[in-house]
Amino acid sequence: MDSKERLPAVAGKFYPGEPDILEEQITGLFVTAGPKKTKYVRAIISPHAGYMFSGSVAASAFNQIEPDAHYKRVFIIGSSHHERFEEAAVYCEGDFIMPYGREKVDSTFGNMLVDRYPSLFSGNSAPHREEHTLEVQLPFLHHVLKHPYRIVPILIGGTATPSVCCAIASVLKQYLTSENLFIISSDFSHYPGYKDACDIDSLTKDAILTNDPDALIERLSANSLKQIPHLATSLCGWSSVLTLLHMTTGNEYMKYDAIEYRNSGDVKYYGDHNRVVGYWAIVVSEHKEEKKGFCLSREDKAMMMHISRNTLEEFCAYEKIHEAEPADLPASLHEHCGAFVSLHKNGKLRGCIGRLSGNIPLYRLLPKMTLAAAMHDPRFAPVQKEELDDIDIEISVLSPLKRIDDIGEIELGKHGIYIEEGFHSGVFLPQVATETGWNAEQFLGHCARDKAGLDWDGWKKADLYIFTATVFSEETDYSCRQFQTPVIGSPQNPQRPW
């Protein structure tokens, strides 16, 4: 066996080491698991103690996952129990070997995190070798999911700070989509009496359900000030849970639900009520049915257009911009959506940059993309004040990405495409096919070769996604130059779809 493979550390201790006995126990745990409460699961919080103590709660957490779901990656995040380091250690040397077989690791993706964000992620495999927090989740995952997936094992160091958790989340939140699943491994209170555990764990759970990282930090601090006898911690994986909260906070469509609670004192014949450990199963779901109702009115589009125009003119004239008052803006501009801003001068492209998904509201994203298109598209010189009268703005607000296996799903003129293969990616907006007259294979070929840096047929081996866009422009829809509402923004992480 390859020495880089990660061998089981706690098989035969935390869970049975024989595959048939392990499967029998897992199956039994799911028989009494808490029922499904939601759809569109994006993450779960699951305990990591021995199955005798926390297995039933873990089964309730994993029971929320749809067995037929297709996940490209499963991120398994836990806090190190043994090693003291600040960054997150990503296991990307080999696969995890389990009693029932091999859990394939997405080493390519893990190495990408390490290479791109060396101050936040390391490829240090040593902390993973004896750590149980991620390993004990894998038999449940293997039991539930029926389609192939790869795991991304991440351990957050014992000396991580809240600011480090926030920084890690800022990288990972872009992957909190329908094609990925996040498993957060954490027990709750350690070693208080039975009643104290029930009380303190309920308070900690309530803080998590607020989807507010500050609320969790305040609750953990308040718990420690209570001086509860024998309480060592009220959330052993606090850094992992806090990272998840930083990924979801501000997104009104992400909903937290508590599924089941128990503690070690509930185990017949073995439970000690004097010193217990608490366990919660919590699920995070994205309420897609609410998103389907999102649309832009004519007034919404006009407001977006004048934000973009005002940003461009103010920056070209004064090299500064001002912040809008969010309370004065319609609800649609508080949505988190991807958006592109395209500039045309006398009918010819003058700049185009955007983001496929939005981790900030549209009213903040639009100024950033407007300035990026005007000043930071490397194909063009920065826009000058003298050009403004000849420039028209076009805005494209994007739907969520949908992964496809059949290019027959692409409707030219309606769908944009996103191609991803390893470190290579490229995107075309829907209007590109209309303006060029390309057929589907030309659309894909040009995107693969000219945007993603692959061969012409590289799209055939890549992951393909489609999206729709609500597109409107000054030239054909609006003339918004008379508005004078101040806006904000600065370019960051641009993508070019042309």
C-alpha positions in Angstrom: 0.0 0.0 0.0 1.2 3.5 -0.8 2.8 5.1 2.3 0.9 8.3 1.4 -2.5 6.7 2.0 -4.1 7.6 5.3 -4.8 4.4 7.3 -7.6 4.1 9.9 -6.6 5.6 13.3 -9.7 4.6 15.4 -11.2 1.6 13.7 -12.0 -0.9 16.4 -12.1 1.8 19.0 -14.6 4.5 18.0 -16.4 2.2 15.6 -16.1 -1.5 14.5 -13.0 -2.4 12.5 -14.7 -5.3 10.6 -16.7 -4.1 7.6 -19.7 -6.4 8.0 -20.1 -5.5 11.7 -19.6 -1.8 10.9 -22.3 -1.9 8.3 -24.7 -3.7 10.6 -24.2 -1.1 13.3 -24.6 1.8 10.9 -27.8 0.3 9.4 -29.2 -0.1 12.9 -28.4 3.5 13.8 -30.3 4.8 10.7 -33.4 2.7 11.7 -34.0 5.1 14.6 -32.5 8.2 13.1 -34.4 11.5 13.2 -36.6 12.0 10.1 -35.7 14.3 7.2 -36.7 17.9 7.9 -35.6 19.7 4.8 -34.4 19.6 1.2 -31.4 21.2 -0.6 -28.9 20.2 2.1 -25.7 22.2 1.9 -24.1 21.2 5.3 -24.6 19.2 8.4 -23.0 19.4 11.9 -22.4 15.9 13.2 -20.7 14.6 16.4 -17.5 12.6 16.4 -17.5 10.5 19.6 -17.6 6.7 19.7 -20.6 5.3 18.0 -21.9 3.8 21.2 -22.4 7.4 22.5 -23.0 9.7 19.5 -23.8 7.3 16.7 -27.5 7.8 16.8 -27.2 11.6 16.7 -24.7 11.3 13.8 -27.1 9.1 11.9 -29.9 11.7 12.4 -27.6 14.4 10.9 -26.6 12.2 7.9 -30.2 11.1 7.4 -31.0 14.7 6.2 -28.8 14.1 3.1 -30.6 12.9 -0.1 -29.1 9.5 -1.0 -29.5 10.1 -4.7 -27.7 13.5 -4.6 -24.7 13.9 -6.9 -21.9 15.6 -5.1 -18.6 16.4 -6.8 -16.9 17.0 -3.5 -17.6 16.5 0.2 -15.8 18.9 2.4 -15.2 17.3 5.8 -14.0 19.9 8.3 -13.0 19.4 11.9 -10.9 21.0 14.6 -7.6 19.2 15.6 -7.6 17.5 19.0 -3.9 16.8 19.0 -1.8 19.3 17.0 -1.4 23.0 17.6 -1.2 25.0 14.4 -3.0 28.1 13.1 -3.8 27.4 9.5 -6.0 24.6 8.1 -4.3 21.3 7.2 -5.7 19.8 3.9 -5.0 16.1 3.4 -4.0 15.8 -0.3 -1.3 13.2 -0.4 -3.5 10.1 -1.0 -6.8 8.5 -0.2 -8.3 7.5 3.2 -8.3 3.8 3.7 -11.3 2.5 5.6 -12.4 -0.9 6.8 -14.9 -1.1 3.9 -12.6 0.2 1.2 -11.1 3.5 -0.1 -12.5 7.0 0.4 -11.1 8.9 -2.6 -9.5 12.3 -1.8 -9.7 15.2 -4.3 -6.0 15.8 -4.1 -6.0 18.1 -7.1 -8.4 20.4 -5.4 -6.6 20.2 -2.1 -3.3 21.1 -3.7 -5.0 24.1 -5.4 -6.1 25.4 -2.0 -2.6 25.0 -0.7 -0.9 26.7 -3.7 -3.3 29.6 -4.0 -3.8 30.4 -0.3 -0.5 29.3 1.5 -1.2 31.6 4.5 -4.5 29.8 5.2 -4.0 26.2 4.0 -1.1 23.8 4.3 -0.5 20.3 2.9 0.7 19.0 6.2 -0.6 15.5 6.5 0.9 14.8 10.0 -2.1 16.2 12.0 -4.5 13.9 10.1 -2.7 10.6 10.9 -4.0 10.0 14.4 -7.0 12.4 14.3 -10.5 10.8 14.7 -12.8 13.9 14.1 -12.9 13.4 10.3 -12.5 9.7 10.1 -15.6 8.8 12.2 -17.8 10.7 9.7 -16.8 8.6 6.7 -18.7 5.3 7.4 -22.0 7.3 7.7 -21.2 9.2 4.4 -20.3 5.9 2.7 -23.6 4.4 3.9 -25.8 7.3 2.7 -24.5 8.4 -0.7 -25.2 6.2 -3.7 -23.2 8.1 -6.3 -19.4 8.6 -6.5 -17.8 11.5 -4.7 -14.4 12.7 -3.5 -13.6 14.1 -0.1 -11.7 17.2 0.9 -10.4 16.5 4.4 -9.6 19.8 6.3 -8.4 20.1 9.9 -8.4 23.5 11.5 -5.5 24.0 13.9 -5.8 24.1 17.7 -4.4 27.7 17.8 -6.7 29.1 15.1 -8.4 32.4 15.9 -11.8 33.7 14.9 -10.2 35.9 12.3 -8.5 32.9 10.8 -11.8 31.1 10.7 -13.3 34.0 8.9 -10.5 34.1 6.3 -10.8 30.3 5.7 -14.5 30.8 5.2 -14.0 33.6 2.7 -12.2 31.0 0.5 -14.5 28.1 1.0 -17.9 29.8 0.8 -17.7 30.0 -3.0 -17.9 26.2 -3.0 -21.1 26.1 -0.8 -23.2 25.2 -3.8 -25.5 22.3 -4.9 -22.6 20.3 -6.3 -20.8 20.1 -2.9 -21.6 19.0 0.6 -20.0 20.2 3.8 -19.8 18.1 6.9 -18.8 19.9 10.1 -17.5 17.6 12.9 -18.1 18.8 16.4 -19.3 17.6 19.8 -20.9 20.1 22.2 -20.3 20.4 26.0 -17.5 18.4 27.6 -17.8 17.0 31.1 -20.5 19.0 33.0 -23.3 17.2 34.8 -26.3 15.9 32.8 -28.7 18.8 33.5 -26.0 21.4 33.0 -25.1 19.8 29.7 -28.7 19.9 28.4 -29.0 23.5 29.4 -25.7 24.8 28.0 -26.0 22.7 24.8 -29.4 24.2 24.1 -28.1 27.7 24.4 -25.1 26.9 22.1 -27.4 25.3 19.6 -29.7 28.4 19.6 -26.7 30.6 18.9 -25.7 28.5 15.9 -29.3 28.6 14.5 -29.1 32.4 14.3 -26.6 32.0 11.4 -24.5 34.8 13.0 -20.9 34.1 13.9 -20.8 36.9 16.4 -23.7 35.4 18.3 -21.8 32.1 18.6 -18.7 33.8 19.9 -20.7 35.8 22.4 -22.5 32.6 23.6 -19.3 30.6 24.0 -17.9 33.5 26.1 -21.1 33.7 28.2 -21.0 29.9 28.7 -17.5 30.1 30.1 -18.4 32.9 32.5 -21.1 30.7 34.1 -18.4 28.7 35.8 -20.3 25.5 35.4 -18.6 22.7 37.3 -16.3 20.5 35.2 -17.2 22.3 31.9 -14.1 22.1 29.8 -15.6 23.5 26.6 -19.2 24.0 25.4 -18.2 23.3 21.7 -15.1 21.3 21.0 -15.2 22.0 17.3 -16.0 25.7 17.7 -13.5 26.8 15.0 -15.1 24.5 12.5 -18.6 25.6 13.3 -17.6 29.2 13.3 -16.1 28.8 9.9 -19.4 27.4 8.6 -21.3 30.3 10.1 -18.9 32.8 8.3 -19.7 30.9 5.1 -23.5 31.2 5.5 -24.1 34.4 7.4 -25.8 37.2 5.5 -27.4 34.7 3.1 -31.1 34.7 4.0 -31.7 31.5 2.0 -29.5 29.4 4.2 -31.6 27.9 7.0 -30.3 26.1 10.1 -32.5 23.4 11.7 -31.8 21.4 14.8 -32.5 17.7 14.3 -31.7 15.8 17.5 -29.9 16.1 20.8 -28.5 13.6 23.2 -25.5 13.3 25.5 -23.4 10.5 26.7 -25.6 10.2 29.9 -28.4 8.9 27.7 -26.6 5.7 26.9 -28.1 2.8 28.9 -25.7 1.0 31.3 -22.7 3.1 30.2 -24.0 6.7 30.7 -22.4 8.6 33.6 -24.7 11.5 34.6 -22.0 13.3 36.6 -19.6 13.9 33.6 -21.2 13.9 30.1 -20.5 15.0 26.6 -23.2 16.6 24.5 -24.1 15.9 20.9 -26.4 17.9 18.4 -27.3 17.0 14.9 -27.9 20.2 12.9 -28.6 20.7 9.2 -28.1 23.7 6.9 -30.3 23.9 3.8 -30.7 26.4 1.0 -34.3 27.2 0.3 -34.3 27.1 -3.5 -38.0 27.5 -3.8 -37.7 31.1 -2.4 -35.0 31.9 -4.9 -37.1 30.9 -7.9 -39.3 33.9 -7.1 -36.5 36.4 -7.5 -37.0 38.7 -10.4 -36.0 42.3 -11.4 -38.6 44.9 -12.0 -38.1 47.7 -14.5 -37.4 50.1 -11.5 -34.9 47.6 -10.1 -33.0 47.5 -13.3 -33.1 51.3 -13.6 -31.6 51.6 -10.1 -28.9 49.1 -10.9 -28.0 50.9 -14.2 -27.7 54.2 -12.5 -25.5 52.8 -9.7 -23.2 51.5 -12.4 -23.2 54.7 -14.5 -22.8 56.9 -11.4 -19.9 54.8 -10.2 -18.1 55.0 -13.6 -18.6 58.8 -14.0 -17.7 59.7 -10.4 -14.5 57.6 -10.5 -13.4 58.9 -13.8 -14.0 62.5 -12.7 -12.8 62.4 -9.1 -11.1 59.0 -8.6 -13.4 58.2 -5.7 -16.9 56.9 -5.0 -19.3 57.2 -2.1 -21.3 54.6 -0.3 -25.0 54.2 -0.9 -27.5 54.0 1.9 -28.6 50.3 1.9 -31.9 51.1 3.5 -32.9 53.3 0.5 -32.4 50.5 -2.0 -35.0 47.9 -3.1 -34.9 44.3 -1.8 -33.6 42.9 -5.1 -30.4 44.9 -4.7 -29.7 43.1 -1.5 -29.7 39.7 -3.2 -26.5 37.7 -3.5 -26.2 37.0 -7.2 -23.5 36.8 -9.8 -23.3 39.7 -12.1 -21.2 41.0 -15.1 -20.8 44.6 -16.3 -20.0 45.1 -19.9 -18.9 48.5 -21.4 -19.3 49.3 -25.1 -17.9 52.3 -26.9 -19.6 53.1 -30.2 -20.9 49.5 -30.4 -17.6 47.8 -29.7 -16.5 46.1 -26.5 -14.6 48.3 -24.2 -14.4 46.1 -21.1 -16.3 43.3 -19.4 -15.7 41.7 -16.0 -17.9 40.0 -13.4 -18.4 37.2 -11.0 -20.3 34.0 -11.5 -21.7 34.1 -7.9 -22.1 36.8 -5.4 -21.0 36.6 -1.8 -22.0 40.3 -1.3 -25.2 42.1 -2.2 -25.8 43.3 -5.7 -25.6 47.0 -4.6 -22.0 46.4 -3.5 -21.1 44.0 -6.3 -22.1 46.2 -9.2 -19.8 49.1 -8.4 -16.9 46.7 -8.0 -17.5 45.1 -11.4 -18.1 48.4 -13.1 -14.7 49.7 -11.9 -13.1 46.4 -12.8 -14.5 46.5 -16.3 -13.5 50.1 -16.8 -10.0 50.1 -15.2 -8.8 46.5 -14.9 -9.7 44.5 -18.0 -6.2 43.8 -19.3 -7.3 43.8 -22.9 -8.0 47.5 -22.8 -6.5 50.7 -21.4 -8.4 52.3 -18.5 -11.4 54.3 -19.5 -10.9 58.0 -19.5 -13.3 60.8 -18.6 -13.4 62.0 -22.2 -14.8 58.7 -23.4 -17.8 58.6 -21.1 -20.4 60.1 -23.5 -19.6 57.4 -26.0 -19.8 54.5 -23.6 -22.9 52.4 -23.0 -23.3 50.0 -20.0 -24.8 46.5 -20.1 -25.5 44.5 -17.0 -26.0 40.8 -16.7 -27.5 39.4 -13.5 -26.9 35.6 -13.3 -28.8 32.6 -12.1 -27.1 29.9 -10.0 -24.9 27.5 -12.0 -26.4 24.2 -13.0 -24.1 21.2 -13.8 -24.9 19.3 -17.0 -23.8 16.1 -18.6 -25.5 16.5 -22.0 -24.7 19.6 -24.2 -28.2 19.2 -25.6 -29.4 21.0 -22.5 -27.7 24.2 -23.8 -30.1 26.6 -25.4 -28.0 29.1 -27.4 -28.9 32.7 -26.6 -30.5 31.6 -23.3 -27.7 29.9 -21.5 -24.2 31.0 -20.7 -21.6 28.3 -20.1 -18.9 27.7 -17.5 -16.1 25.2 -18.1 -13.9 23.9 -15.3 -11.1 21.4 -15.6 -8.5 21.3 -12.7 -7.0 24.8 -12.5 -8.5 25.8 -15.9 -11.8 27.6 -16.2 -13.6 29.8 -18.7 -17.0 31.4 -19.1 -19.2 32.9 -21.8 -22.3 34.9 -21.2 -25.5 33.9 -23.0 -25.3 36.8 -25.4 -22.0 35.6 -26.8 -23.6 32.9 -28.9 -26.2 35.3 -30.2 -23.6 37.9 -31.2 -21.2 35.5 -32.8 -23.7 33.1 -34.5 -21.8 30.1 -33.2 -23.4 26.7 -32.9 -23.2 24.7 -29.6 -19.9 23.0 -30.4 -18.3 26.3 -31.5 -19.6 27.9 -28.4 -18.0 25.2 -26.2 -14.8 25.0 -28.3 -14.1 28.7 -28.2 -14.8 28.8 -24.5 -12.5 25.8 -23.9 -9.6 27.1 -26.1 -9.9 30.9 -25.8 -11.1 31.2 -22.2 -10.1 28.1 -20.2 -6.8 27.5 -22.0 -7.7 24.0 -22.9 -7.7 22.3 -26.3 -10.6 22.9 -28.7 -12.2 19.6 -27.5 -11.1 20.1 -23.9 -14.7 20.7 -22.9 -15.5 17.1 -23.5 -13.5 16.0 -20.4 -14.3 19.1 -18.3 -17.1 19.8 -15.9 -19.8 21.8 -17.7 -22.3 24.3 -16.2 -25.0 26.4 -17.6 -26.7 29.5 -16.3 -29.2 32.1 -17.4 -28.8 35.9 -17.3 -31.2 38.9 -17.0 -29.5 41.3 -19.4 -30.3 45.0 -19.9 -28.4 47.9 -21.2 -28.4 51.7 -21.5 -28.5 51.6 -25.2 -31.6 49.5 -25.6 -33.4 49.7 -22.3 -32.4 52.6 -20.1 -30.8 56.0 -20.1 -29.9 56.5 -16.4 -27.4 59.3 -16.5 -29.7 61.7 -14.8 -29.6 59.9 -11.5 -27.1 61.0 -8.8 -27.3 58.4 -6.1 -23.8 57.7 -4.6 -22.5 54.1 -4.7 -19.6 52.1 -3.5 -17.0 49.5 -4.7 -13.5 48.5 -5.8 -12.4 45.8 -8.2 -11.6 42.4 -6.7 -11.2 38.8 -8.1 -12.5 39.7 -11.6 -13.5 37.2 -14.3 -13.8 38.0 -18.0 -16.5 36.2 -20.0 -15.4 37.3 -23.5 
